[in-house]
Amino acid sequence: MSSFPVRAARRIRRASEELFRAPQSSQPLQAPIYLISAGGQPNFGDEFITRAWLDWLAEHQPNREVWLDTIEPGRASHLFRDTHPRLRTTNTLWHATHTGASDDPEAAAQRMQSLVRDLGSPRYDLGLRDLRTMGSMHLLGGGYMNSIWPENFGIITAMTTLKADFGIPIFATGQGLMPHDGPTLDWLRERLHEFDYVESRDAEGARAFDVTAGLDDAFLAFSNGRELYAPAAELPATMVLVQGDMADAERDEQLGRAVERFMSEQQVASQVGFAEAIPPDDFRHAKAYVEDAAPFYPFMRIWENGFPAFEGQTWLTTRFHFHLLAAAAGARGTVLNARPGYYDVKHGSLQELGTGWSDWASEEDANAVVPAATGDPDFPAKAREFGQRKAALAAQLYTDAAMPPAA
């Protein structure tokens, strides 16, 4: 016969189990959310977009399991560790599509379709099989589905196959689909029309692919609770980010001369701050000035401490998301085009939205007078309005009706 202390201990243990047991919901467990992003490299714009969606889901779908398929899942697990409480990272689709041949779009598409539909690959099967259980597949925004990177199109094939064969809803938001030429334009247009929802972040992409014209996904961050900006009192009055990637050798040399010209007009060069979106590439045009005591804002500092922009500040940049975020803070700016056909479309979409920033065609004459930085004082309010529009779209995509219960 049990002694009284033992019986008492059992009662206490049972009471504790009842007290701390998770409440049982009468609702069926919802299937996981699957996000696909070009993040994890790191590249500030792609990371910022990914974090915006994870923050939104953390607030509105905190109990759902969220899978993030990204280029570097290990780095992504560190970058996004303070976002969604049930986040898991993988590279199933990125790995599968990047290990196949990309010089023949049709052959690459057939290979990916076969992998997703039939399995049979020891490297990918566990991840590909799990895709069949997802509540939805969502291709997050960014400029990585266009003719610059045709090796990424296998992800599109995987998504359309999962919809056709397993009935999974598929979305794409904030897409930068331009530039696009050659035979893959018609191919991609046809595949995008199989999606449940596709949004282009610029009018040119919307027209070329006959999809919804919308906004860049970065605007979603303005509807979330996270503080986006660093304290203004600690920041330089002038900032520069001229990228070290994407430009050909001739254009890169022109960009370097443009930075030199811009800096020659500054009263105190050592008080101009330099920022970095992709480490270490973006340090190249900043190196000489940072070594001469100019403040430097590397990726990690910006990521952890906030974006270094404030009302009345001046910017010179080639980077799209730095244009967006600085203008949304009330900064004036001048845009340099690092790659015609790509960045001009991106920056043009922001100017059409009302940033008021000026263009500098430095490739025509790097020794010309630098255009005055301009801006629109109404754009910060517009950016918050755009954030609410993106949040409304997110709510539309992630309603309970669109998400089937887990199998």
Wavefront OBJ file of the C-alpha trace (Angstrom):
o trace
v 0.000 0.000 0.000
v 1.376 3.380 -0.956
v 2.445 5.664 1.792
v 0.741 9.019 2.222
v 3.754 11.045 0.980
v 3.903 8.966 -2.202
v 0.161 9.329 -2.837
v 0.378 13.054 -2.186
v 3.287 13.376 -4.610
v 1.296 11.577 -7.302
v -1.696 13.867 -6.780
v 0.533 16.920 -7.024
v 2.139 15.582 -10.201
v -1.253 14.861 -11.803
v -2.525 18.307 -10.817
v 0.564 19.903 -12.328
v 0.092 17.957 -15.547
v -3.523 19.129 -15.775
v -2.525 22.716 -15.030
v 0.224 22.938 -17.631
v -1.255 20.683 -20.291
v -1.790 22.569 -23.562
v -5.486 23.275 -24.166
v -7.048 21.005 -26.747
v -8.607 22.838 -29.656
v -11.706 21.546 -31.369
v -10.270 22.878 -34.632
v -8.194 20.521 -36.806
v -4.451 21.169 -36.928
v -3.740 23.382 -39.926
v -1.227 22.326 -42.534
v 2.124 24.142 -42.555
v 2.855 27.307 -44.506
v 5.698 27.054 -47.029
v 7.626 30.174 -48.013
v 10.255 30.369 -50.750
v 12.754 33.204 -50.561
v 16.088 34.267 -52.041
v 17.230 35.137 -48.531
v 19.944 33.717 -46.344
v 22.894 34.916 -48.443
v 22.769 37.604 -46.865
v 21.410 40.275 -49.196
v 19.647 43.014 -47.259
v 16.642 43.399 -49.545
v 15.847 39.685 -49.697
v 16.385 39.307 -45.950
v 14.206 42.337 -45.209
v 11.340 40.987 -47.308
v 11.594 37.551 -45.727
v 11.610 38.982 -42.218
v 8.584 41.139 -43.017
v 6.537 38.076 -43.986
v 7.756 36.046 -41.009
v 6.909 38.909 -38.638
v 3.434 39.208 -40.144
v 2.836 35.472 -39.853
v 4.156 35.480 -36.279
v 1.444 37.969 -35.367
v -1.416 36.532 -37.414
v -0.573 32.810 -37.669
v 1.625 32.146 -34.599
v 0.547 28.532 -34.132
v 1.123 27.438 -37.706
v 4.333 25.661 -38.607
v 6.234 27.764 -41.165
v 8.822 26.304 -43.514
v 11.242 28.681 -45.220
v 12.952 27.316 -48.335
v 15.945 29.542 -48.896
v 19.351 29.555 -50.544
v 21.317 29.254 -47.289
v 19.076 27.727 -44.603
v 21.833 27.691 -41.995
v 22.392 31.419 -42.218
v 18.644 31.961 -42.468
v 18.108 30.230 -39.124
v 20.313 32.900 -37.518
v 18.941 35.844 -39.481
v 15.305 35.040 -38.659
v 15.601 33.489 -35.200
v 13.555 36.298 -33.599
v 10.627 36.098 -36.021
v 8.144 33.213 -36.133
v 8.096 30.836 -33.130
v 7.551 27.763 -35.313
v 9.976 28.524 -38.117
v 11.911 25.756 -39.853
v 14.462 26.344 -42.602
v 15.391 24.185 -45.572
v 16.789 24.482 -49.102
v 14.850 21.643 -50.752
v 13.672 23.515 -53.853
v 16.737 25.720 -54.241
v 19.043 22.710 -53.995
v 16.973 20.629 -56.393
v 16.700 23.323 -59.042
v 20.339 24.455 -58.843
v 21.793 20.967 -59.222
v 20.144 20.393 -62.596
v 21.128 21.718 -66.011
v 19.769 25.208 -66.711
v 20.822 25.707 -70.346
v 17.716 23.889 -71.639
v 14.596 25.324 -69.935
v 12.259 22.571 -71.142
v 14.574 19.762 -70.030
v 15.100 21.468 -66.671
v 11.342 21.825 -66.221
v 10.712 18.167 -67.082
v 13.390 17.082 -64.612
v 11.890 19.146 -61.790
v 8.364 18.002 -62.592
v 9.501 14.380 -62.441
v 11.303 14.905 -59.129
v 8.268 16.505 -57.502
v 5.700 14.101 -58.949
v 7.531 10.771 -58.856
v 10.312 11.232 -56.277
v 13.109 8.709 -56.790
v 15.963 10.998 -55.752
v 17.721 10.102 -52.490
v 18.981 13.663 -52.083
v 15.663 15.479 -52.280
v 12.911 12.957 -51.575
v 12.368 13.682 -47.873
v 11.866 17.381 -48.527
v 9.897 16.891 -51.735
v 7.561 14.409 -50.076
v 6.854 16.868 -47.256
v 5.822 19.494 -49.801
v 2.695 17.449 -50.493
v 1.457 18.157 -46.952
v 1.747 21.945 -47.091
v -1.221 24.251 -46.770
v 0.170 26.637 -49.365
v 3.322 27.537 -51.276
v 4.281 31.212 -51.365
v 7.045 32.643 -53.554
v 8.152 35.756 -51.694
v 9.024 38.945 -53.508
v 12.318 39.975 -55.037
v 14.014 40.224 -58.399
v 15.182 36.642 -58.844
v 12.644 35.241 -61.341
v 13.711 36.820 -64.624
v 16.031 36.135 -67.543
v 19.126 37.087 -65.525
v 18.732 33.916 -63.449
v 16.962 31.241 -65.551
v 18.451 28.583 -63.267
v 15.796 29.578 -60.701
v 12.820 28.656 -62.900
v 12.726 25.096 -61.585
v 11.052 26.504 -58.486
v 8.161 27.704 -60.646
v 7.812 24.217 -62.160
v 7.833 22.629 -58.711
v 5.073 24.938 -57.521
v 2.802 24.399 -60.526
v 3.322 20.625 -60.280
v 2.370 20.641 -56.601
v -0.797 22.530 -57.436
v -1.742 20.328 -60.400
v -0.994 16.989 -58.744
v -1.672 17.650 -55.059
v -4.049 20.619 -55.032
v -1.805 22.950 -53.051
v -2.575 26.692 -53.400
v 0.382 28.635 -54.840
v 1.058 32.375 -54.566
v 3.722 34.829 -55.731
v 3.886 38.375 -54.365
v 6.047 41.417 -55.059
v 7.814 39.829 -58.007
v 10.485 41.608 -60.052
v 10.007 39.756 -63.348
v 12.020 42.100 -65.557
v 14.166 42.010 -67.565
v 12.817 39.118 -69.562
v 13.481 38.218 -73.157
v 13.924 35.103 -75.239
v 11.902 31.874 -75.256
v 11.380 31.701 -71.495
v 9.089 34.754 -71.493
v 6.141 32.839 -72.951
v 7.035 29.777 -70.888
v 7.031 31.742 -67.622
v 3.856 33.652 -68.515
v 2.003 30.382 -69.044
v 3.239 28.953 -65.724
v 2.391 32.079 -63.762
v -1.169 31.903 -65.068
v -1.472 28.558 -63.259
v -0.900 30.276 -59.888
v -3.766 31.198 -57.593
v -2.324 34.697 -57.229
v 0.621 36.545 -58.808
v 1.658 40.126 -58.086
v 4.331 42.087 -59.951
v 5.985 44.891 -58.025
v 6.267 47.047 -61.150
v 4.002 47.954 -64.057
v 6.375 46.618 -66.725
v 6.364 43.121 -65.262
v 2.595 43.206 -64.830
v 2.113 44.110 -68.498
v 4.639 41.605 -69.831
v 3.178 38.676 -67.890
v -0.457 39.774 -67.628
v -0.491 39.594 -63.826
v -1.602 41.939 -61.047
v 0.360 45.178 -60.677
v 1.159 45.727 -57.027
v 3.883 46.652 -54.581
v 7.237 45.417 -53.401
v 6.940 43.052 -50.441
v 9.228 45.252 -48.326
v 6.295 47.604 -47.746
v 4.679 44.890 -45.610
v 7.209 45.714 -42.879
v 5.476 49.046 -42.265
v 2.372 47.221 -41.041
v 4.316 45.129 -38.514
v 5.382 46.048 -35.006
v 9.144 45.814 -35.481
v 11.143 49.042 -35.240
v 12.763 49.526 -38.651
v 15.060 52.512 -38.199
v 18.171 53.290 -36.159
v 18.094 56.319 -33.815
v 18.495 59.428 -35.978
v 20.769 61.254 -33.538
v 23.565 58.766 -34.184
v 23.497 58.916 -37.994
v 25.461 60.894 -40.606
v 23.638 63.579 -42.574
v 24.797 62.009 -45.855
v 24.917 58.308 -46.768
v 26.273 56.359 -49.743
v 25.707 52.811 -50.955
v 27.046 52.063 -54.417
v 27.008 48.321 -54.878
v 29.906 46.086 -55.797
v 27.964 43.427 -57.707
v 25.746 43.078 -60.805
v 27.533 45.705 -62.929
v 29.841 44.754 -65.791
v 33.469 45.916 -65.653
v 32.868 49.115 -67.615
v 29.805 50.108 -65.610
v 31.536 49.231 -62.337
v 34.380 51.583 -63.239
v 31.839 54.304 -64.033
v 30.164 53.770 -60.666
v 33.508 54.093 -58.921
v 34.153 57.414 -60.665
v 30.655 58.569 -59.708
v 31.411 57.922 -56.038
v 34.653 59.871 -56.372
v 32.797 62.754 -58.006
v 30.107 62.759 -55.329
v 32.644 62.671 -52.513
v 34.647 65.503 -54.060
v 31.627 67.767 -53.542
v 31.300 66.948 -49.826
v 32.635 69.511 -47.373
v 33.939 66.895 -44.924
v 34.314 63.507 -46.619
v 35.004 61.717 -43.344
v 31.500 62.607 -42.143
v 29.749 60.790 -45.010
v 28.484 57.357 -43.995
v 28.785 54.254 -46.176
v 26.354 51.332 -46.040
v 26.482 47.698 -47.129
v 23.660 45.478 -48.397
v 25.690 42.469 -49.585
v 28.829 41.720 -47.608
v 31.602 42.016 -48.586
v 30.836 43.124 -52.176
v 29.426 46.516 -51.255
v 32.514 47.477 -49.278
v 34.560 47.842 -52.451
v 33.478 51.364 -53.392
v 33.484 52.392 -49.714
v 36.878 50.995 -48.733
v 39.084 54.022 -49.386
v 36.747 56.382 -47.525
v 36.131 54.085 -44.568
v 39.876 53.616 -44.187
v 40.070 57.416 -44.080
v 37.667 57.533 -41.095
v 34.256 57.677 -42.821
v 31.564 55.875 -40.765
v 30.664 52.407 -42.051
v 27.346 50.606 -41.642
v 27.930 46.937 -42.486
v 25.081 44.548 -43.101
v 25.044 43.116 -39.581
v 24.936 46.530 -37.938
v 21.977 47.590 -40.074
v 20.212 44.250 -39.601
v 20.460 44.321 -35.819
v 20.326 48.048 -35.018
v 17.968 49.401 -37.672
v 18.130 51.099 -41.044
v 20.349 54.227 -40.980
v 17.986 56.841 -42.411
v 16.020 59.820 -41.125
v 13.982 62.778 -42.355
v 16.100 65.386 -44.126
v 19.068 63.083 -44.705
v 20.742 62.821 -48.147
v 21.470 59.546 -49.977
v 23.333 58.376 -53.063
v 22.605 54.742 -53.897
v 22.263 52.082 -56.554
v 20.311 49.759 -54.254
v 16.534 49.474 -54.684
v 15.560 48.676 -51.101
v 17.845 51.354 -49.706
v 16.029 53.819 -51.972
v 12.694 52.514 -50.665
v 13.551 52.582 -46.965
v 15.481 55.847 -46.964
v 12.695 57.632 -48.858
v 10.132 56.146 -46.471
v 12.090 57.703 -43.604
v 11.855 61.113 -45.277
v 15.349 61.234 -46.773
v 16.165 62.908 -50.068
v 18.203 60.973 -52.593
v 19.871 60.458 -55.931
v 19.768 57.136 -57.767
v 22.547 55.567 -59.825
v 21.651 52.759 -62.233
v 23.995 49.792 -61.774
v 22.421 47.632 -64.487
v 20.167 48.984 -67.266
v 17.047 46.900 -67.832
v 17.027 45.749 -64.219
v 17.701 48.523 -61.727
v 16.135 51.277 -63.816
v 12.841 49.341 -63.762
v 13.133 48.838 -60.014
v 13.996 52.430 -59.132
v 11.473 53.700 -61.658
v 8.712 51.810 -59.860
v 9.542 53.667 -56.636
v 9.698 57.026 -58.377
v 6.259 56.311 -59.858
v 5.016 55.643 -56.323
v 6.216 59.094 -55.316
v 9.647 58.997 -53.663
v 10.643 62.094 -55.622
v 14.264 60.966 -55.889
v 16.451 62.198 -58.743
v 18.370 60.134 -61.315
v 22.041 60.539 -62.148
v 23.054 59.204 -65.564
v 26.710 59.038 -64.545
v 27.541 56.716 -67.441
v 27.014 59.664 -69.785
v 29.381 62.027 -67.963
v 30.822 61.094 -64.583
v 32.425 64.543 -64.338
v 29.159 66.427 -64.659
v 27.646 68.164 -61.670
v 25.961 65.652 -59.385
v 22.168 66.144 -59.526
v 20.736 67.614 -56.367
v 19.148 65.063 -54.073
v 15.383 65.436 -54.126
v 12.448 63.875 -52.319
v 8.754 64.115 -51.567
v 7.769 64.874 -47.953
v 4.519 62.967 -48.475
v 6.212 59.659 -49.260
v 6.678 58.461 -45.644
v 2.909 58.579 -45.166
v 2.411 56.848 -48.515
v 4.813 54.080 -47.482
v 2.704 53.356 -44.385
v -0.403 53.307 -46.562
v 1.311 50.854 -48.920
v 2.159 48.762 -45.862
v -1.513 48.515 -44.982
v -2.318 47.476 -48.553
v 0.265 44.695 -48.342
v -1.137 43.609 -44.983
v -4.610 43.407 -46.512
v -3.198 41.208 -49.273
v -1.482 39.002 -46.688
v -4.759 38.588 -44.828
v -6.492 37.696 -48.086
v -3.906 35.018 -48.896
v -3.760 33.533 -45.426
v -7.405 33.238 -44.483
v -8.483 29.998 -42.886
v -10.574 29.241 -45.955
v -7.452 29.148 -48.107
v -5.640 26.802 -45.759
v -6.753 23.169 -45.622
v -6.297 21.153 -42.419
v -3.259 18.928 -42.083
v -3.622 15.494 -43.600
l 1 2 3 4 5 6 7 8 9 10 11 12 13 14 15 16 17 18 19 20 21 22 23 24 25 26 27 28 29 30 31 32 33 34 35 36 37 38 39 40 41 42 43 44 45 46 47 48 49 50 51 52 53 54 55 56 57 58 59 60 61 62 63 64 65 66 67 68 69 70 71 72 73 74 75 76 77 78 79 80 81 82 83 84 85 86 87 88 89 90 91 92 93 94 95 96 97 98 99 100 101 102 103 104 105 106 107 108 109 110 111 112 113 114 115 116 117 118 119 120 121 122 123 124 125 126 127 128 129 130 131 132 133 134 135 136 137 138 139 140 141 142 143 144 145 146 147 148 149 150 151 152 153 154 155 156 157 158 159 160 161 162 163 164 165 166 167 168 169 170 171 172 173 174 175 176 177 178 179 180 181 182 183 184 185 186 187 188 189 190 191 192 193 194 195 196 197 198 199 200 201 202 203 204 205 206 207 208 209 210 211 212 213 214 215 216 217 218 219 220 221 222 223 224 225 226 227 228 229 230 231 232 233 234 235 236 237 238 239 240 241 242 243 244 245 246 247 248 249 250 251 252 253 254 255 256 257 258 259 260 261 262 263 264 265 266 267 268 269 270 271 272 273 274 275 276 277 278 279 280 281 282 283 284 285 286 287 288 289 290 291 292 293 294 295 296 297 298 299 300 301 302 303 304 305 306 307 308 309 310 311 312 313 314 315 316 317 318 319 320 321 322 323 324 325 326 327 328 329 330 331 332 333 334 335 336 337 338 339 340 341 342 343 344 345 346 347 348 349 350 351 352 353 354 355 356 357 358 359 360 361 362 363 364 365 366 367 368 369 370 371 372 373 374 375 376 377 378 379 380 381 382 383 384 385 386 387 388 389 390 391 392 393 394 395 396 397 398 399 400 401 402 403 404 405 406 407
